[in-house]
Amino acid sequence: MNKFTPNNSPLSIPPGGIIGVMGGGQLGRMLAMAAARLGLKVHIYCPEETCPAHDVCFAKTIASYSDEKALGAFAKAVDVITYEFENVPADCVSFLSSVGAVVRPGALALEKAQDRLVEKEFLNAIGVATAPFHPVDDLAALEAGLQKVGRPAILKTRRLGYDGKGQTTLRDEDTDLPGAFEKAIKIAWKEVGAAPSILEGFVPFEREISIIAARGADGDIQIYDPAENVHQNGILKSSTVPAKVSEETATHAMAIASSILEALDYVGVIGVEFFVLKSGDLIVNEFAPRVHNSGHWTFDACAVSQFEQHIRAVAGWPLGDPSRHSNAVMENLIGEEANAWREMAGEANTCVHLYGKHEARPGRKMGHVTRLAASQSNR
C-alpha cells in the first residue's frame, strides 16, 4: 500500500482492504455494512466507547480526534480514510495527511462545508445561487444584516449546527411594536450563543429537494434521481422519489451538483440540498461532504446504494449505476417512533433499518423505514 498516493489518484483497494472511517454514527454503520458487501473491511475511529458503527465494524479505535498517537496508528492500520460527518476537526485531517494517509474527500471539502459563511461564499464564487446572506459577529452586524436581507430571516451559527440546532428565525411580527426590534435581535443573538453567525434571507420555495452525487478518483460522476424532502422541527422527516419537479429542474440540479464536485476535486458521495422556487429556479441551501440522510432510500431502491457508492469511490473502484428500480418513500424514525418496528416489519414492500441506539430520546434518529412501489426509473 502506498501511503503517499495523492487523494485524486486512482488508487484501487482490492477486496480484503481496510477503509478507515472517522465517526461511528449510523452513517458509519451503514458504510461498514456496504463495505462488507464488497469484501472490504471498515475500521471505525471515534471518541465514544459505544456507537452504532461498532456493532458491524472490523476494527475500532476509541480516541480523541486530537490524539496524534492514536491517529498515527490508525493511519498505518488502514488503506484509505474517509469520514461520516462533516465536523471532523480540520486539524485532524491535516495531521492524517501529513503522515501520508490518503483522506477522501479531501480537506478542501471540509473547509468549505464546516463554516456556513465560507460555504455560501464558495458556492457564489462558482456561480451557484444561494439565499441572500450577511456575516454576523455582533448585534450591530445583525441589525445591518436585517436591513440587507430583510425579514423574515434566519440567524444560524457558522459552525456545528445541524437538525435545526444553532439557529433561530426573526419575523416581522417579532419587531413591529415599539422597542420590539431591539429586544428581538438581542434574544436571537442570545439563542445562537452570541457565536459567529450568518444571517440568511428567507427563500419563498415551493418544495425542497436534494441530489446525492458521487465522483470517483478517476473523475467519473454518477448522480441519483432527486428526492423531495419534508422537514419537521428542523429534522428531515421524509424523502420521496421521484420528486415532483420538471425534467429541466432535475437536470439543472444534477449539473449544479456536478459543478460542486468538480470545484472541490472531490472523491466520494456528496449531498446537496436545494430550494425549488415556483418558477422552477434553484437555490442551494447547503451541501454535506458525506453520505446523506436524504439518500437513505438508495439502500433499497437501487442496485448500488449511496453507501456502496461512497465506498467504491474512496477505494478507487468504478462507480456503480445509480438508477433506481422503484419509487420510494424514506421516513426517519425519530425518538419513540422506532418502537413500532414490529408493525412496520409486517408491512409489504417495506424495509426497516434500525441503528442499534439504546435510548430513544426526543429528536434522536433511531432508524428509518423505506416503502417501495414498483416503478421504472424516470431517468
N, C-alpha and C positions, 0 to 999 in steps of 0.2 A: 504494500500500500504506500502510495506517495503522499506524504503529509503536506507537501508544498505544491500540490496541484491547484491552480487558480480556481476560484469559485465558478467561473463560467466555462471551465474546461469540461469536455465530455467524459470525465472520469466515470467509469462504469463499475459498479459494485456487484459482483456475482452473488447468486444465492448462497446463504451462509454468512454473508457480510453483516456488519453491525451498524445500525443507524442510531446515532445519539440524538435524543430529544430533550430539549430544555423545557421543563414544565411537566407536571404529572396529572393535569386535569382530564376531563372527559375527552378533549381533543387528542391529547397524548394517548389515551386509552384506545381510541378508535384508529389512530395512526399505527399503534402497535399491532392491532388486530389485522389491519390491512397489510402491514409488512409481513406478517406471518403467512398470509395467503401466497406471497411471492417467495417464500423460503428465506426471507430476511429476518434479522433479529433486531430488537429495539432495546437500547439501554437508556433508562429514564434518569435524568438529573433534576432533582428538586429539593427544596429545603424541608418539605413536610414528610413526616415519618409514615403517614398513611395518606394515600391519594388514589383516585380511580385507576390510574395507569399502572400502579404497582401490581394489580391483580393479574395482569396479562403480559407483563414485560419479561424479557430475557434476563436483564440485569438492572440494578438500580444503584444510584449514588444519592445519599441523603446529605446534603451540604448546602451552605450558603452560596449564593451567586457571586459572592466576593471572596470566596475561599480559593485562592490561586493554586494551592497544593492539590485540592480536590479537582479543580478544573483541569489542571495539567494531567492528572492521572486519567480523568475522563477522556480527554482529547486523545491520549495514547491508546485507549481501550476501544475506540470506535473508528469507523472508516469515513464518516461524514457526520456533520452536526446540523440539526435544524431546531426549530422552536415551535411550541404550540400556543404561545401567547406573545403579544407584541410588546409587553413591558419587561422583557428580559433586559437587565441593565446594559446600556451600550458599552460600558467599561468591561463587562463580562465578555461580550462578543469580541471586543478589541483584543483582550488578553488571549482568547482562544485562537484568534487569527495570528497573533504574534508568536504563538508556539507552533504554528504550522498547520493548525486544524483547518479543514475545509468547512465553512459555515454557509449554508444555503437556506433561505435567501440571505444575501449579504448584509453588511452593516448599514448600507445606504437606505434600504427599505425600512429598517428600524428607526433610523434617524428621522426620516420623513414622517413616519406614522405615529411616533411616540409623542409628538407635540402638535396639537391641533392647528396652531398658527403656522408652523413650518409646513404642515401638510397642505393647508389651503394655499399658501404661497407657492409651493411646489406645483400643485395642480394648475393654478392660474398661469404659471410660467410655461407650462407645456400646452397651454391653450384649452384647458378643461374648465368649464364653468362651475362655480360654486355659489352658495349663498353669499350676500354681502357680509363683510366681517370687519372687525376692528379690534386691535390688541388692547387689553385692559390690565394695567398694573396697579391702578389705584382708583379711588372714587371719581377723580377729575376725568380720568380716561374713560370710565364707564359712562359718565354724563356726556362726554364728547362723542362716544360711540353711539349712544342712543340718538343723538342729533344726526349722525351719519346714516345709520341703518334703519332708523325708525322703530316703531312699536307695532305689534308685539316683537320681541326679540328674545333670544336665548343666551344666557350667560353660562359658559362652560369653562371648567378648569382646562388649562392647556395640556395637562398630563394626567394620566392614571384613571380618568373617569370611564365607566362602562355600565351598560344596562341601566341607563338613566341616572347614574350616580355622578356627583360632582357637577350638577347643572341646575339651573332654575330659570323660570320664564318671567319676563317683565311685560305686562299687558297695559293697554290704555286705561282700563278701569282701575289699575293699581295706582295711577298717577294723576287722576283728574282733579281730585279735591285739593284745596289749598294746603300746601306743606306735604302733600302725599308723595310727590315726586322724590323729594329729598329723603323721605322715610323709606320709600320703596327701594331706591338704589342702595341705601345703607343695609337694608335687610338682605337684598340679593347678594351684595358683596360679602356679607357675613355667611350666607348659605353656601358659598363656594370656598369658604375658609380663608377669605382675603388672599387667595393664592393667584399667581399669574394666570390670566384667563383670556378668553376670546369671546367677543360678543358677536353673535350671528343673527342676521336679519331673518325674519320669517319668510318661508317659501310656500306660496299657495299651491301646494301639489295636489294632484288628483289621486295618485297612488305611489307606493314605494316599491321599488324592485331592486334586485341585486343580481350581479353577474359573478359567477365562480369561473375563474380562468386559470390556466396553467401555462408556464413557459419552461421548456426543458433546457438542459445545459447546452444543447445544440442550437437553441434559438427557436425551436418549434413551439407554436402556440396552439392550444386547444381550449375551446370555450363551451361551457354548458349553457343550456337554454336559460333565459332569465326567469327568476322566481318572483312572484308577487308576495310581499311581506306585510304582515299586520303586527303592530306592536301594542302592548298593553303595559301601562305604568313604566314605560321606557325599556321594557324587555320584549324581545321577539316572541310572539305567540305562535304565529303560523307562517309557513311558506308554501305557496301553491304554484305548481307548474301544470299547464302553461300560464304565464302571466297574461293579463288582459291588456296587451299592448300591440300596436301595429308591427308588422314585419320591419318597417322602416325604423321604428323606435328601437326594436330589439337589435337590429343590425348596427345602429348608431351606438348603443350601449356596449356592444361587443367591441366596436372599434375603439371606444374610449378606454376600455379595459386593456386592450392590446397596446395602446399608446403608453399607458402607465407601466405595463410590464417592460416595454422596450426602454423607456426612460430610466428605469431603475436597474436595467441589466439584470433582471430578476430571474431566479431559478426556484420554482415551486408553485404552489397554488396561492392565489390571492382572492379576496372577496371585496367587491366594490359595490357600495350602496348608492342608489340613485333616488332622487325625487323626480317623478314624471309630472310635468305640467299639463294643463288641459290641452295645450297646443301640440303636445307630444314631445316638446323640447325636454332636455335632460339636464339636471343639476346634480353633480356628485356631492353626496353628503360626507362620506369618508371611505377609506379603504383599510383593510386589515391584511397585513403581510403573513397570512397563515390560512389554514383551512377555516371555514366559516360556518357559523350556526345555520345560516340560510341555505347552506349546501348539504345539509344532512340527508335530504331526500334522495341524493345521488346514491347513497348506500344501497337503496332498494329498487330504484327506478332506472339504474344504469348498469351496464356490464362492468364499467370501471368507475368506482366512486371517487369523490374528491380526495378521500384519504389515500386510496391506492395511487391516484394521480400524483399526489404530492410526494409519496414515497418513490414512485417511478422517477419523478423529476430530480429529486435531490440525490438519488442513487445513480443518475446518469442513464436510466433506461429510456427506451422510446415511450413517448406519451401514449395513453390509450384513447380509444374512441369515446367522446363524451356524450354521444347520442343517448337519449332515454328510450326505453321500451314501453313506458306507460305514463299516464298522467299521475300526479301525486299531490297529496296534501300532508306536509310535515307539521306536527303540532308539538311544541315544547311542553313537557310535563313539569310544572312549577310547584314546588313545595309538596303538599299532600295530594296533589293530582296523581302522583305516581302510585298512590295506594290502590288505585283502580286497575292495577296491572292485570289482575285475573280476568276482569271483564273485557279489557282491550285485547288480551291474548286470545280470547274466544271469538273475536270478530273476524269475518272473512276478509281476505286481501289486506290484512293489517300486520305491520311489522313493529314489534315493541323493542325498544332499546333502553335499558336501564344502566345507569352509570356506576352502580355499586357504592353510592354515597350512603352513609349510615344514618344521617339525620336530615329529615325533610323540613328545612326552615323556610319561612315565607320568602318568596323571591328567589329561591335557590333552584337551579336547573337540575332536576333529578333524573331526567331521561327525556326521550322523545318517542313519538309514535308516528309512523308513516302509513297512510292509507292510499292504496293504489287502485287505479281504474285503467283497465287495458285500453291502450290507445297507441297509435303510431306517432312518432315524434313529428313535430311540425317543421323540423329542420331539413 
